[in-house]
């Protein structure tokens, strides 16, 4: 299994700036929750093309903050469309809560 969160990714993109890290963390959380909601809608409506594009977005966004398992699952949805989405979206919803918790901790306690 891939790493849940690699805190060095956030450190790399922020240069250690705690304000930038907090802003990126908050944007990631908000955008990812919106993305998951849209993924659920695409799944419910059977829109394979949209779900694949959203998987691609999740793959890239999650990798940027170091959420490597979420990125891997985004790639799987990008490649597998509706079938992968049926299996992975419920897992992502729970998994991302853990990612958010870890990001909150990483921003409060840099280097941990």
C-alpha positions in Angstrom: 0.0 0.0 0.0 1.2 3.5 -0.8 1.9 6.1 1.9 -1.1 7.9 3.3 0.7 11.2 3.5 4.3 12.2 2.7 4.7 15.5 4.6 7.9 16.3 2.7 5.7 17.1 -0.4 4.0 19.9 1.4 7.3 21.2 2.7 8.7 21.1 -0.8 6.0 23.1 -2.4 5.8 25.7 0.4 9.5 26.1 1.1 8.6 25.6 4.8 6.3 28.7 4.9 3.7 27.8 7.5 1.2 30.4 6.0 1.5 28.9 2.6 1.2 25.4 4.0 -2.0 26.3 5.8 -3.5 27.9 2.7 -2.6 24.9 0.5 -4.0 22.5 3.1 -7.3 24.4 3.3 -7.6 24.6 -0.5 -6.8 20.9 -0.9 -9.5 20.0 1.7 -12.2 22.2 0.2 -11.4 21.3 -3.4 -11.1 17.6 -2.7 -14.5 17.5 -0.9 -16.1 19.3 -3.9 -14.3 16.8 -6.2 -15.6 13.8 -4.3 -19.1 15.2 -4.5 -18.8 15.6 -8.2 -17.3 12.1 -8.6 -20.3 10.7 -6.7 -22.7 12.6 -9.1 -20.7 11.3 -12.2 -20.9 7.8 -10.8 -24.6 8.0 -10.1 -25.3 9.4 -13.6 -23.0 6.9 -15.3 -20.8 9.5 -16.8 -17.6 7.5 -17.4 -15.7 10.3 -19.2 -16.3 12.8 -16.5 -15.4 10.3 -13.8 -12.1 9.6 -15.6 -11.3 13.3 -15.8 -12.1 13.8 -12.1 -9.8 10.8 -11.3 -7.0 12.5 -13.2 -7.6 15.7 -11.2 -7.6 13.8 -7.9 -4.4 12.0 -8.9 -2.5 15.2 -9.6 -3.9 17.2 -6.7 -3.4 14.5 -4.1 0.2 13.9 -5.3 0.9 17.6 -4.9 0.3 17.5 -1.2 1.8 14.1 -0.7 -1.4 12.1 -0.4 0.1 9.2 -2.3 -2.6 6.5 -1.7 -5.3 9.0 -2.8 -3.3 9.8 -5.8 -2.9 6.1 -6.7 -6.7 5.6 -6.4 -7.3 8.7 -8.5 -5.1 7.1 -11.2 -7.1 3.9 -10.9 -10.3 5.8 -11.4 -8.8 7.7 -14.3 -7.8 4.4 -15.9 -10.8 2.3 -14.8 -13.7 4.8 -15.0 -17.1 3.7 -13.6 -16.0 0.2 -12.5 -13.1 1.6 -10.5 -15.2 4.4 -9.2 -17.8 2.1 -7.8 -15.1 0.3 -5.8 -12.9 3.2 -4.8 -15.0 6.3 -4.2 -16.5 4.9 -0.9 -12.9 4.1 0.2 -11.7 7.5 -0.8 -14.3 9.3 1.3 -13.0 7.6 4.5 -9.4 7.6 3.5 -9.4 11.4 2.8 -10.6 12.1 6.3 -7.4 10.5 7.5 -5.4 12.5 5.0 -7.0 15.7 6.2 -6.3 14.8 9.8 -2.7 14.1 9.0 -2.4 17.4 7.0 -3.8 19.3 9.9 -1.2 17.7 12.1 1.6 18.3 9.6 0.8 22.0 9.3 0.6 22.4 13.1 3.7 20.3 13.7 6.0 20.7 10.8 8.6 18.0 10.4 6.5 15.3 12.0 
